[in-house]
Amino acid sequence: MRVLYISEVTGKCGIWCVKSMLDSLKREFAPHCTIINGNSATGGGNGGIGRQHAGYLHKLGGDILTAGAGAFFKSDLRETIGRIPWFLRPANLSPDAPGKGIQFRRTEASGGAEIAVLSLIGTGGPARLHGENPFAFFSAHIGKIRERTPFVFVDFASAMTAEKRTFFYHAEGLASAVFGSGTKVQTADAEILPGGTAVLTDCGRTGSLRSVAGCSPGPKIFEYLTGVPDWSRTCWDDPAIQGVLTETDESGKALRIQPFTRRPAVLPKEAGG
């Protein structure tokens, strides 16, 4: 089973990168399922994701879209999220929250094997969206999930490295892979734990890499100099698509984890192309 995870799409530059490079990545990796983290697709920074951009990323090839706190920042998506089966908000929210946080999807791998994709949000650090304990939630539900499929993939959003690393060991041997997200900076610690779980503390971002989390540095510098908030602006310098390719055996245990960064052959006009 090969699963392609596209790191957090950030602003218009990130959407352009998906449009320009996702097809070539699929030809290169031949994934059975493609997951796109769209948490900051609308507006960049921590702008969230709107319904139109969610639909466009799905049309471009995202079989499943995930989001952390950004799932509820835009009213048009918040009002319709319950009717979008391929969009996942964090599962460890109140049962009264609209939408869902887990999806089972049939693939063409191993004669039609089914995978489970689970979105979770951490509780450490500053947050605008507060969920239940993700460790307890995972423990309470993983048994039922694994009764249905051994192919379990988790997107764990958190600003705290320690929280994500601790969760990796909590999920070891129970999840095929855990994709860390939330800080938009790809870390260099991809590994397969002894229990067969592939992990990466943060998978990075899709958009401008020469930026502050996908945003132009100028307004951020102004904020730090003055203490006065300023509007974030999408940056187009050094556009790239980041993510991870994972491969598992028929029992759901990871065989490979391959982080990647791909840059376009031709730059968009906004980046000087």
C-alpha positions in Angstrom: 0.0 0.0 0.0 1.5 3.3 -1.1 0.0 6.5 0.4 1.1 10.0 -0.8 0.7 12.8 1.8 0.9 16.4 0.5 2.1 18.8 3.3 0.0 21.8 4.4 -1.1 23.8 1.4 -0.4 27.5 2.1 -2.2 30.2 0.2 -2.5 30.7 -3.6 1.2 29.7 -4.1 0.5 26.4 -2.4 -2.5 25.7 -4.6 -0.5 26.6 -7.7 2.2 24.1 -6.6 -0.4 21.3 -6.2 -1.9 22.2 -9.6 1.6 22.2 -11.3 3.3 19.3 -9.7 0.8 16.8 -8.2 0.3 14.9 -11.4 4.0 14.3 -11.9 4.3 13.1 -8.2 1.6 10.6 -8.9 3.4 9.3 -11.9 6.6 9.0 -9.9 5.1 7.3 -6.8 2.0 5.6 -8.2 0.1 6.0 -4.9 -3.0 4.1 -4.0 -4.4 7.1 -2.1 -3.4 10.7 -1.9 -4.0 12.8 1.2 -3.7 16.6 1.0 -3.5 18.8 4.1 -5.4 21.9 3.2 -5.3 23.7 6.5 -4.0 27.0 5.3 -5.0 26.9 1.6 -7.2 30.0 1.8 -5.3 33.2 2.6 -2.1 31.5 3.7 -0.7 31.8 7.2 -3.3 30.5 9.5 -6.1 31.6 7.2 -7.9 28.2 7.1 -9.6 26.7 4.1 -12.7 27.7 2.3 -15.2 25.4 0.5 -14.1 26.5 -3.0 -10.4 25.8 -2.4 -11.3 22.5 -0.7 -13.3 21.5 -3.7 -10.5 22.5 -6.1 -7.8 20.6 -4.2 -10.1 17.5 -4.3 -10.5 18.0 -8.1 -6.8 18.3 -8.6 -6.3 14.9 -7.1 -6.7 14.9 -3.4 -8.6 11.7 -2.5 -8.9 12.9 1.1 -8.3 16.4 2.5 -7.4 17.0 6.1 -7.3 20.2 8.2 -6.6 21.1 11.8 -7.9 24.3 13.4 -8.3 25.8 9.9 -11.3 23.5 9.2 -13.6 26.0 10.8 -12.1 29.4 10.0 -14.2 29.9 6.9 -18.0 30.1 7.3 -18.8 28.6 3.9 -16.9 25.4 4.7 -18.1 25.3 8.3 -21.7 25.4 7.1 -21.3 22.5 4.6 -18.5 20.4 6.1 -21.0 17.7 7.2 -21.9 17.1 3.5 -18.4 16.6 2.2 -17.4 13.0 2.7 -13.7 13.4 1.6 -12.9 16.3 4.0 -11.7 15.5 7.5 -11.7 17.9 10.4 -10.0 16.7 13.7 -11.8 13.6 15.0 -11.1 14.4 18.6 -13.6 17.3 18.8 -17.0 17.3 20.6 -19.5 14.9 19.0 -21.6 18.0 18.4 -19.0 19.5 16.0 -20.0 19.3 12.3 -18.2 17.0 9.9 -16.2 13.9 10.6 -12.6 13.1 11.4 -12.1 9.6 10.0 -12.7 8.1 6.6 -12.5 4.5 5.3 -11.6 4.4 1.7 -11.4 1.4 -0.7 -8.2 1.4 -2.9 -6.8 -0.7 -5.7 -4.0 -2.1 -3.6 -4.0 -5.8 -2.5 -7.2 -6.6 -4.3 -9.2 -3.6 -3.1 -7.8 -3.1 0.4 -9.5 -0.5 2.5 -7.5 2.2 4.4 -8.5 4.4 7.3 -7.4 8.0 7.5 -7.7 9.7 10.9 -7.3 13.4 11.6 -6.3 14.5 15.1 -5.3 17.7 16.8 -3.0 18.1 19.8 -3.8 20.0 23.0 -0.3 21.4 23.6 0.7 25.0 22.9 -1.5 27.9 21.8 -4.6 26.9 19.8 -7.8 28.4 18.4 -9.5 25.0 18.3 -9.6 22.8 21.4 -10.1 19.1 21.1 -10.4 16.2 23.5 -7.3 14.4 24.6 -5.9 12.9 21.3 -4.1 10.1 23.1 -7.2 8.9 24.9 -9.3 9.3 21.7 -6.9 7.2 19.8 -6.8 4.5 22.4 -10.6 4.4 22.6 -11.1 4.0 18.8 -8.1 2.3 17.3 -9.4 -1.2 18.2 -12.6 -0.7 16.2 -10.6 0.8 13.3 -8.2 -2.1 13.1 -11.1 -4.6 13.2 -11.9 -3.2 9.8 -8.4 -2.5 8.3 -4.8 -2.7 9.4 -3.9 0.2 7.1 -4.3 3.2 9.4 -2.9 6.6 8.5 -3.0 9.5 11.0 -2.5 13.3 10.4 -1.6 14.7 13.8 -1.6 18.5 13.9 0.2 20.2 16.8 2.5 23.1 17.4 4.5 21.1 20.0 7.2 18.8 18.8 7.2 16.8 22.1 3.5 16.2 21.8 3.9 14.8 18.3 6.9 12.7 19.1 5.2 11.2 22.2 2.1 10.4 20.1 4.3 8.5 17.7 5.3 6.1 20.4 1.7 5.8 21.6 0.6 4.8 18.1 3.6 2.5 17.4 2.5 -0.8 16.0 -1.1 0.4 15.7 -0.9 2.9 12.9 0.9 2.4 9.6 2.0 6.0 9.6 1.6 9.2 11.5 2.2 12.4 9.6 3.1 15.3 11.9 1.7 18.7 10.8 1.1 22.1 12.3 4.4 24.0 12.1 4.9 24.1 8.3 8.6 23.3 8.5 9.7 19.9 7.3 11.9 18.1 9.8 14.7 15.7 9.1 13.7 12.9 11.4 11.7 10.5 9.2 11.9 7.0 10.5 10.1 3.7 10.8 9.7 2.7 14.5 10.4 -0.9 15.5 6.7 -1.6 15.7 6.3 -0.8 12.0 4.9 2.8 12.2 6.4 5.4 9.8 6.7 8.8 11.4 7.8 12.4 10.6 7.6 15.2 13.2 6.5 17.7 10.6 5.9 17.1 6.9 6.4 20.8 6.0 4.3 22.9 3.7 3.4 23.4 0.1 3.9 26.9 -1.1 6.7 29.5 -0.7 9.7 28.1 1.2 11.6 31.4 1.3 9.0 32.9 3.6 7.6 32.9 7.2 5.3 29.8 7.1 4.3 30.7 3.6 3.8 34.4 4.2 5.8 37.4 3.2 8.4 38.3 5.8 7.8 42.0 5.8 4.5 42.1 7.8 5.9 39.6 10.2 9.0 41.7 10.8 6.7 44.7 11.4 4.8 42.7 14.0 8.0 41.8 15.9 9.4 45.3 15.7 6.2 47.1 16.9 4.1 44.5 18.6 1.2 45.5 16.3 -0.5 42.7 14.3 -0.4 43.1 10.5 -2.2 41.3 7.7 -0.4 38.2 6.4 0.4 38.2 2.7 1.0 35.1 0.6 4.6 34.9 -0.5 5.7 33.4 -3.9 9.5 33.1 -3.4 10.9 29.6 -3.9 7.6 27.8 -4.6 7.7 24.1 -3.8 5.6 21.1 -2.9 6.6 19.0 0.1 5.2 15.8 1.5 5.9 12.2 2.2 5.5 8.9 0.4 4.8 5.8 2.6 4.7 2.2 1.7 3.4 -0.7 3.8 3.3 -4.5 3.6 0.1 -6.5 3.5 -0.2 -6.4 7.3 -0.1 -2.6 7.4 3.4 -2.3 8.7 5.6 0.4 7.1 8.3 -0.6 4.7 9.3 2.9 3.5 9.0 6.5 4.4 10.3 9.1 1.9 10.0 12.8 2.5 10.4 15.0 -0.6 10.6 18.6 -1.8 9.9 19.3 -5.4 10.3 22.6 -7.2 8.7 23.5 -10.5 10.6 23.4 -13.8 8.9 26.8 -14.7 8.2 29.4 -12.1 4.9 31.2 -12.0 4.8 34.8 -13.0 4.3 35.9 -9.4 7.7 34.3 -8.6 9.5 35.9 -11.6 8.8 33.2 -14.2 
